[in-house]
Amino acid sequence: MTGGEVAGILVAVFWAILVSFLAVVLVRLAQTLKAATRLVADVTEQAVPLLADASATVRSAQTQLDRVDAIATDVQEVTSNASALSSTVASTFGGPLVKVAAFGYGVRQALSRKGAPAAGSAAPERAARRTVVGRTVPAARRRNKKG
């Protein structure tokens, strides 16, 4: 055997080893692709029902939000109606009630003065003071305001 034949045999052996190695790699790659395909198919089988459930849940939430929106609109309308009714009642009965209260106060004052002691007699301290809207004003201050 000559050197060229030995070199040819070595090249052929290395070529066979390389082809064998590439064949093993291709077989493993094919197995990995099959496993990936199965995994994708399983995920798809599980994801489709989940997406359908999520879609149904979103639709249900939208329906509930529409209902809440309708309720909020009704509450706002009731609030504005109550405000309008309150202002109407205040404007209708507010003035006359103030007048009735003032009249009652005037009648009480007139009746309390009717029973007051005569001028020159010793007046109790209650007669020397006058109540004005929840507080008493001394008699001296009343005189300053009159004159």
GUDOKOL-472150 format. One line per field, with one value per residue: residue number from 1; residue in one letter; x, y, z negated of N, C-alpha, C, O in turn. Coordinates in Angstrom, 2 decimals, padded with zeros to 5 digits. Each point is the difference from the previous one (the first is absolute). Example, Ala and Ser with C-alpha at 12.3 -4.5 7.8 and 13.67 -1.06 7.14 Angstrom:
<atoms>
gupa <- c(1,2)
gumi <- c(A,S)
n_x <- c(013.19,-001.39)
n_y <- c(-005.69,001.07)
n_z <- c(-007.80,001.38)
ca_x <- c(-000.89,000.82)
ca_y <- c(001.19,001.19)
ca_z <- c(000.00,-000.06)
c_x <- c(000.90,-000.77)
c_y <- c(001.20,001.09)
c_z <- c(000.00,-000.73)
o_x <- c(001.04,000.51)
o_y <- c(-000.02,001.11)
o_z <- c(-000.66,-000.17)
</atoms>
This chain:
<atoms>
gupa <- c(1,2,3,4,5,6,7,8,9,10,11,12,13,14,15,16,17,18,19,20,21,22,23,24,25,26,27,28,29,30,31,32,33,34,35,36,37,38,39,40,41,42,43,44,45,46,47,48,49,50,51,52,53,54,55,56,57,58,59,60,61,62,63,64,65,66,67,68,69,70,71,72,73,74,75,76,77,78,79,80,81,82,83,84,85,86,87,88,89,90,91,92,93,94,95,96,97,98,99,100,101,102,103,104,105,106,107,108,109,110,111,112,113,114,115,116,117,118,119,120,121,122,123,124,125,126,127,128,129,130,131,132,133,134,135,136,137,138,139,140,141,142,143,144,145,146,147)
gumi <- c(M,T,G,G,E,V,A,G,I,L,V,A,V,F,W,A,I,L,V,S,F,L,A,V,V,L,V,R,L,A,Q,T,L,K,A,A,T,R,L,V,A,D,V,T,E,Q,A,V,P,L,L,A,D,A,S,A,T,V,R,S,A,Q,T,Q,L,D,R,V,D,A,I,A,T,D,V,Q,E,V,T,S,N,A,S,A,L,S,S,T,V,A,S,T,F,G,G,P,L,V,K,V,A,A,F,G,Y,G,V,R,Q,A,L,S,R,K,G,A,P,A,A,G,S,A,A,P,E,R,A,A,R,R,T,V,V,G,R,T,V,P,A,A,R,R,R,N,K,K,G)
n_x <- c(000.82,-001.38,001.78,000.52,001.30,002.19,001.31,000.58,001.78,002.05,000.86,000.92,002.10,001.80,000.73,001.32,002.18,001.27,000.67,001.81,002.04,000.87,001.07,002.07,001.71,000.75,001.47,002.14,001.31,000.76,001.81,002.01,000.88,001.05,002.11,001.64,000.67,001.40,002.19,001.15,000.74,001.88,002.00,000.75,001.02,002.14,001.46,000.10,000.54,002.21,000.89,-000.18,001.42,002.01,000.07,000.09,002.05,001.32,-000.35,000.92,002.16,000.38,-000.27,001.68,001.66,-000.42,000.36,002.09,000.66,-000.68,001.22,001.91,-000.31,-000.27,001.88,001.11,-000.77,000.61,002.03,000.25,-000.52,001.54,001.58,-000.44,000.13,002.04,000.94,-000.61,000.88,002.04,000.10,-000.29,001.41,001.45,-000.56,-001.20,001.33,000.98,-001.19,-000.18,001.74,000.12,-001.26,000.74,001.50,-000.74,-000.73,001.52,000.80,-001.21,000.12,001.75,-000.41,-001.08,001.27,000.40,001.95,-001.20,-000.80,002.12,-001.35,-000.21,001.32,-001.59,001.29,-001.52,-000.70,001.39,-000.95,001.63,-001.92,002.22,-001.98,-001.58,-000.63,001.40,-001.92,002.17,-000.68,001.76,000.26,-001.18,000.77,001.70,-000.74,-000.66,001.49)
n_y <- c(-001.17,000.70,001.25,-000.42,-001.82,000.16,000.99,-001.32,-001.38,000.88,000.27,-001.78,-000.46,001.12,-000.75,-001.78,000.39,000.71,-001.48,-001.22,000.91,000.07,-001.93,-000.34,000.99,-001.03,-001.65,000.47,000.36,-001.85,-001.01,000.86,-000.55,-002.01,-000.14,000.62,-001.59,-001.64,000.53,-000.01,-002.02,-000.78,000.71,-000.96,-002.02,000.28,000.15,-001.79,-002.00,-000.45,-000.75,-002.21,-001.41,-000.30,-001.45,-002.20,-000.79,-000.44,-001.97,-001.84,-000.41,-000.98,-002.23,-001.30,-000.39,-001.66,-002.11,-000.85,-000.75,-002.08,-001.72,-000.53,-001.25,-002.23,-001.21,-000.49,-001.75,-002.07,-000.67,-000.72,-002.16,-001.56,-000.30,-001.29,-002.24,-000.93,-000.27,-001.91,-001.98,-000.49,-000.69,-002.23,-001.67,000.00,000.49,-001.40,-001.51,000.65,-000.17,-002.02,-000.70,000.77,-001.05,-001.94,000.22,000.37,-001.82,-001.35,000.64,-000.45,-002.07,-000.29,000.78,-001.50,-001.76,001.30,-000.33,000.60,001.57,-000.51,-001.30,-000.82,001.05,-001.48,-001.42,-001.28,000.92,-000.65,-001.99,000.20,-001.15,-000.36,-000.56,-000.28,002.09,-000.24,001.16,000.40,000.04,-000.57,-002.17,-001.00,000.21,-001.33,-002.02,-000.08,-000.09)
n_z <- c(000.00,001.53,000.53,002.12,000.35,-000.42,001.53,001.70,-000.35,000.15,002.03,000.99,-000.65,000.79,001.98,-000.05,-000.38,001.68,001.50,-000.53,000.24,002.06,000.47,-000.82,001.06,001.83,-000.42,-000.48,001.76,001.01,-000.92,000.49,001.98,000.03,-000.81,001.39,001.47,-000.70,-000.09,001.91,000.69,-000.95,000.73,001.86,-000.17,-000.59,001.68,001.32,-000.89,000.01,001.92,000.32,-001.04,000.93,001.69,-000.46,-000.44,001.73,001.05,-000.92,000.43,001.97,000.07,-000.75,001.46,001.45,-000.70,000.00,002.00,000.55,-000.79,001.04,001.83,-000.25,-000.27,001.87,001.16,-000.66,000.67,002.10,000.34,-000.54,001.54,001.78,-000.28,000.11,002.01,001.03,-000.58,000.82,002.13,000.20,-000.52,001.68,002.10,001.26,000.97,001.91,001.90,000.94,001.25,002.09,001.52,000.86,001.65,002.08,001.10,000.97,002.00,001.83,000.83,001.34,002.03,001.21,000.40,001.78,-001.10,-001.80,001.42,000.15,001.16,-002.04,001.44,000.45,-001.17,-001.03,-001.88,-001.65,-000.33,001.50,000.05,000.23,000.81,-001.55,000.48,-001.73,000.07,-000.33,-002.16,-001.28,-000.12,-001.61,-002.09,-000.60,-000.59,-002.17,-001.64)
ca_x <- c(-000.82,000.75,-000.41,-001.27,-001.08,-000.18,-000.68,-001.38,-000.71,-000.20,-001.06,-001.27,-000.37,-000.46,-001.28,-001.02,-000.24,-000.73,-001.36,-000.67,-000.25,-001.08,-001.23,-000.44,-000.49,-001.28,-001.02,-000.35,-000.73,-001.34,-000.72,-000.30,-001.08,-001.24,-000.41,-000.48,-001.29,-000.98,-000.19,-000.81,-001.36,-000.61,-000.26,-001.13,-001.21,-000.36,-000.16,-001.25,-001.08,000.30,-000.33,-001.47,-000.46,000.39,-000.89,-001.31,000.14,000.07,-001.36,-000.80,000.44,-000.54,-001.43,-000.11,000.37,-001.14,-001.02,000.47,-000.11,-001.42,-000.34,000.63,-000.78,-001.25,000.32,000.28,-001.29,-000.71,000.68,-000.37,-001.41,-000.07,000.53,-001.02,-001.11,000.47,000.01,-001.40,-000.58,000.62,-000.50,-001.44,-000.34,001.03,-000.41,-001.11,000.40,000.77,-000.97,-000.74,000.91,000.17,-001.26,-000.03,000.97,-000.57,-001.09,000.61,000.59,-001.09,-000.60,000.94,000.05,-001.27,000.13,001.21,-000.31,-000.13,001.26,000.35,000.09,001.23,-000.18,000.97,001.06,-000.54,-000.61,001.06,000.70,-000.88,000.54,-000.02,000.45,000.78,000.96,-000.59,000.67,-000.26,-000.89,000.77,000.28,-001.26,-000.26,000.92,-000.48,-001.22,000.21)
ca_y <- c(001.17,001.22,001.12,000.56,-000.90,000.15,001.29,-000.18,-000.79,000.88,000.97,-000.73,-000.31,001.26,000.36,-000.89,000.46,001.28,-000.29,-000.65,001.05,000.85,-000.80,000.01,001.36,000.18,-000.83,000.70,001.21,-000.43,-000.32,001.28,000.65,-000.73,000.35,001.40,000.00,-000.52,001.01,001.08,-000.52,-000.07,001.38,000.49,-000.65,000.57,001.45,000.36,000.13,001.10,001.25,000.09,000.40,001.41,000.83,000.01,000.80,001.41,000.39,000.11,001.22,001.14,000.07,000.52,001.42,000.73,000.10,000.97,001.31,000.38,000.31,001.28,001.04,000.15,000.65,001.40,000.63,000.10,001.04,001.33,000.22,000.32,001.36,000.94,-000.02,000.69,001.45,000.43,000.03,001.10,001.29,000.09,000.06,000.68,001.37,000.02,-000.54,001.04,001.01,-000.56,-000.02,001.39,000.39,-000.68,000.66,001.30,-000.23,-000.34,001.21,000.87,-000.59,000.11,001.40,000.31,-000.36,000.62,000.97,001.40,000.75,000.54,-001.07,-000.79,-001.02,-001.10,000.03,-000.49,001.13,000.91,-000.58,-000.37,-001.10,000.23,-001.15,-000.94,000.58,001.14,001.29,000.82,001.14,001.17,-000.09,000.26,001.44,000.60,-000.27,000.77,001.45)
ca_z <- c(000.00,000.14,-000.87,000.48,-000.38,-001.45,-000.20,000.46,-001.02,-001.16,000.35,000.04,-001.39,-000.60,000.66,-000.56,-001.38,000.11,000.45,-001.14,-000.99,000.53,-000.04,-001.40,-000.28,000.71,-000.69,-001.26,000.40,000.39,-001.24,-000.68,000.75,-000.29,-001.37,000.04,000.67,-000.96,-001.04,000.58,000.16,-001.34,-000.44,000.81,-000.51,-001.30,000.10,000.68,-000.99,-000.91,000.70,000.08,-001.33,-000.22,000.82,-000.67,-001.22,000.42,000.41,-001.22,-000.69,000.75,-000.33,-001.36,000.03,000.58,-001.05,-001.00,000.62,-000.03,-001.41,-000.34,000.67,-000.75,-001.28,000.28,000.27,-001.28,-000.78,000.53,-000.34,-001.43,-000.17,000.49,-000.96,-001.21,000.23,000.14,-001.34,-000.74,000.48,-000.25,-001.42,-000.78,-000.35,-000.97,-001.30,-000.68,-000.45,-001.13,-001.14,-000.46,-000.64,-001.31,-000.86,-000.37,-000.96,-001.30,-000.58,-000.45,-001.20,-001.12,-000.43,-000.64,-001.41,-000.56,-001.06,000.43,000.03,-001.30,-001.00,000.13,001.03,-000.12,001.01,001.27,000.70,000.41,001.14,001.11,000.78,001.44,000.76,-000.77,-000.94,-000.72,000.18,-001.19,000.22,000.40,001.44,000.70,000.01,000.96,001.33,000.27,000.07)
c_x <- c(000.87,-000.55,-001.32,-001.18,-000.29,-000.73,-001.44,-000.82,-000.28,-001.10,-001.35,-000.48,-000.51,-001.34,-001.13,-000.35,-000.81,-001.44,-000.78,-000.37,-001.15,-001.34,-000.57,-000.60,-001.35,-001.11,-000.44,-000.78,-001.43,-000.82,-000.39,-001.13,-001.34,-000.53,-000.54,-001.36,-001.09,-000.31,-000.88,-001.44,-000.71,-000.35,-001.19,-001.31,-000.45,-000.29,-001.32,-001.17,000.23,-000.34,-001.50,-000.58,000.33,-000.90,-001.39,000.04,000.03,-001.38,-000.90,000.37,-000.52,-001.48,-000.20,000.37,-001.11,-001.11,000.40,-000.09,-001.44,-000.42,000.59,-000.76,-001.30,000.24,000.27,-001.30,-000.79,000.62,-000.38,-001.46,-000.16,000.52,-001.02,-001.18,000.39,-000.01,-001.42,-000.66,000.58,-000.54,-001.49,-000.31,001.00,-000.42,-001.14,000.40,000.82,-000.94,-000.79,000.89,000.21,-001.25,-000.11,000.96,-000.55,-001.12,000.57,000.58,-001.09,-000.63,000.95,000.11,-001.28,000.08,001.22,-000.38,000.00,001.35,000.26,000.07,001.26,-000.25,001.00,001.00,-000.51,-000.63,001.08,000.75,-001.02,000.67,-000.16,000.64,000.98,001.03,-000.63,000.84,-000.32,-000.85,000.77,000.30,-001.28,-000.27,000.90,-000.48,-001.23,000.32,001.28)
c_y <- c(001.24,001.06,000.60,-000.87,000.10,001.31,-000.11,-000.78,000.86,001.02,-000.69,-000.32,001.27,000.44,-000.86,000.42,001.30,-000.24,-000.66,001.03,000.90,-000.74,-000.02,001.36,000.22,-000.82,000.69,001.28,-000.33,-000.35,001.28,000.73,-000.70,000.36,001.43,000.08,-000.52,001.03,001.15,-000.46,-000.08,001.39,000.58,-000.60,000.60,001.50,000.40,000.06,001.15,001.35,000.17,000.41,001.46,000.93,000.09,000.86,001.50,000.49,000.19,001.26,001.23,000.18,000.60,001.49,000.84,000.17,001.03,001.41,000.50,000.37,001.35,001.16,000.25,000.70,001.49,000.75,000.19,001.11,001.39,000.30,000.36,001.40,001.03,000.07,000.75,001.51,000.53,000.12,001.17,001.35,000.17,000.22,000.78,001.39,000.03,-000.56,001.02,001.08,-000.49,-000.03,001.41,000.49,-000.63,000.64,001.35,-000.15,-000.34,001.23,000.93,-000.54,000.09,001.44,000.40,-000.29,000.63,001.01,001.43,000.69,000.57,-001.07,-000.79,-001.15,-001.13,000.06,-000.47,001.14,000.95,-000.53,-000.41,-001.11,000.29,-001.22,-000.85,000.60,001.23,001.23,000.85,001.23,001.23,-000.02,000.26,001.50,000.69,-000.22,000.81,001.46,000.41)
c_z <- c(000.00,-000.94,000.42,-000.38,-001.50,-000.28,000.44,-001.01,-001.23,000.27,000.00,-001.41,-000.69,000.59,-000.57,-001.42,000.02,000.41,-001.13,-001.07,000.44,-000.01,-001.42,-000.35,000.66,-000.64,-001.28,000.30,000.40,-001.24,-000.75,000.70,-000.22,-001.39,-000.04,000.67,-000.93,-001.08,000.50,000.17,-001.34,-000.53,000.76,-000.50,-001.33,000.10,000.63,-000.99,-000.98,000.64,000.14,-001.34,-000.29,000.80,-000.63,-001.26,000.34,000.43,-001.22,-000.77,000.71,-000.28,-001.39,-000.05,000.62,-001.03,-001.05,000.55,-000.01,-001.42,-000.39,000.64,-000.74,-001.33,000.20,000.27,-001.28,-000.85,000.50,-000.30,-001.47,-000.26,000.46,-000.97,-001.27,000.20,000.15,-001.37,-000.80,000.46,-000.30,-001.47,-000.83,-000.45,-000.99,-001.36,-000.79,-000.55,-001.20,-001.24,-000.54,-000.70,-001.38,-000.98,-000.47,-001.01,-001.36,-000.67,-000.53,-001.26,-001.18,-000.49,-000.73,-001.49,-000.65,-001.07,000.55,-000.05,-001.37,-001.05,000.25,000.97,-000.22,001.15,001.35,000.78,000.51,001.22,001.05,000.82,001.47,000.66,-000.81,-000.93,-000.65,000.21,-001.23,000.37,000.47,001.50,000.79,000.07,001.02,001.43,000.33,000.23,000.53)
o_x <- c(000.98,-001.05,-000.78,-001.08,-001.17,-000.91,-000.87,-001.16,-001.09,-000.84,-000.98,-001.20,-001.05,-000.87,-001.10,-001.16,-000.93,-000.91,-001.18,-001.10,-000.88,-001.04,-001.21,-001.04,-000.90,-001.15,-001.20,-000.94,-000.93,-001.19,-001.11,-000.88,-001.03,-001.20,-001.00,-000.86,-001.09,-001.15,-000.89,-000.93,-001.18,-001.08,-000.83,-001.00,-001.20,-000.81,-000.58,-000.74,-000.95,-000.55,-000.52,-000.91,-000.82,-000.39,-000.59,-000.95,-000.62,-000.39,-000.79,-000.87,-000.40,-000.47,-000.87,-000.64,-000.25,-000.61,-000.82,-000.35,-000.26,-000.74,-000.67,-000.15,-000.40,-000.79,-000.42,-000.16,-000.61,-000.72,-000.27,-000.35,-000.78,-000.55,-000.20,-000.53,-000.82,-000.45,-000.28,-000.68,-000.73,-000.26,-000.46,-000.79,-000.29,000.10,000.11,-000.48,-000.14,000.19,-000.24,-000.47,000.02,000.09,-000.39,-000.33,000.13,-000.11,-000.48,-000.14,000.14,-000.31,-000.46,000.25,000.01,-000.59,000.31,-001.09,000.56,000.91,-000.94,000.69,000.60,-000.72,001.17,-000.21,000.52,000.09,-000.22,000.75,-001.17,001.19,-001.09,001.21,001.14,000.74,-000.92,001.23,-001.17,-000.02,-000.53,-000.01,000.05,-000.47,-000.44,000.16,-000.19,-000.59,000.27)
o_y <- c(000.13,-000.17,000.45,000.50,-000.03,000.05,000.59,000.33,-000.07,000.27,000.57,000.08,-000.02,000.52,000.52,-000.02,000.18,000.62,000.31,-000.01,000.32,000.61,000.15,000.07,000.58,000.45,000.05,000.33,000.74,000.34,000.09,000.56,000.66,000.21,000.27,000.78,000.56,000.16,000.46,000.77,000.34,000.22,000.69,000.70,000.11,000.52,001.02,000.99,000.67,000.89,001.11,000.83,000.72,001.06,001.08,000.72,000.80,001.12,000.94,000.70,000.97,001.13,000.85,000.78,001.13,001.07,000.81,000.93,001.17,000.96,000.79,001.06,001.15,000.85,000.82,001.14,001.05,000.76,000.90,001.14,000.88,000.71,001.02,001.08,000.74,000.74,001.12,000.98,000.69,000.87,001.13,000.88,000.32,000.32,000.69,000.50,000.10,000.50,000.77,000.32,000.20,000.70,000.67,000.15,000.36,000.80,000.49,000.19,000.58,000.77,000.17,000.20,000.87,000.73,-000.37,000.58,000.28,-000.46,000.48,000.19,000.08,-000.95,000.26,000.68,000.41,000.01,000.69,000.74,-000.25,000.11,000.29,-000.21,-000.20,-000.76,000.60,-000.05,000.15,000.46,000.77,001.05,000.58,000.50,000.91,000.87,000.38,000.63,001.20)
o_z <- c(-000.73,-000.62,-000.84,-000.32,-000.40,-000.83,-000.65,-000.24,-000.57,-000.86,-000.47,-000.26,-000.64,-000.69,-000.21,-000.39,-000.79,-000.56,-000.20,-000.53,-000.80,-000.23,-000.18,-000.65,-000.61,-000.06,-000.29,-000.73,-000.32,-000.07,-000.53,-000.66,-000.11,-000.18,-000.68,-000.42,-000.05,-000.40,-000.71,-000.25,-000.10,-000.55,-000.59,-000.12,-000.25,-000.76,-000.38,000.02,-000.40,-000.65,-000.09,-000.05,-000.56,-000.49,-000.03,-000.29,-000.70,-000.32,-000.06,-000.51,-000.66,-000.15,-000.20,-000.71,-000.44,-000.09,-000.42,-000.73,-000.26,-000.20,-000.65,-000.61,-000.19,-000.41,-000.80,-000.45,-000.21,-000.66,-000.80,-000.28,-000.35,-000.84,-000.66,-000.26,-000.56,-000.88,-000.42,-000.28,-000.70,-000.83,-000.21,-000.35,-001.15,-001.18,-001.02,-001.02,-001.22,-001.10,-000.93,-001.10,-001.21,-001.01,-000.96,-001.18,-001.17,-000.93,-001.01,-001.21,-001.08,-000.91,-001.13,-001.19,-000.87,-000.79,-001.13,000.08,001.06,-000.68,-000.63,-001.00,001.07,-000.30,-000.30,001.01,001.03,001.23,001.00,000.64,-000.30,000.30,000.48,-000.13,000.41,-000.62,000.56,000.05,-000.34,001.14,000.80,000.64,001.08,001.03,000.70,000.85,001.16,000.88,000.10)
</atoms>
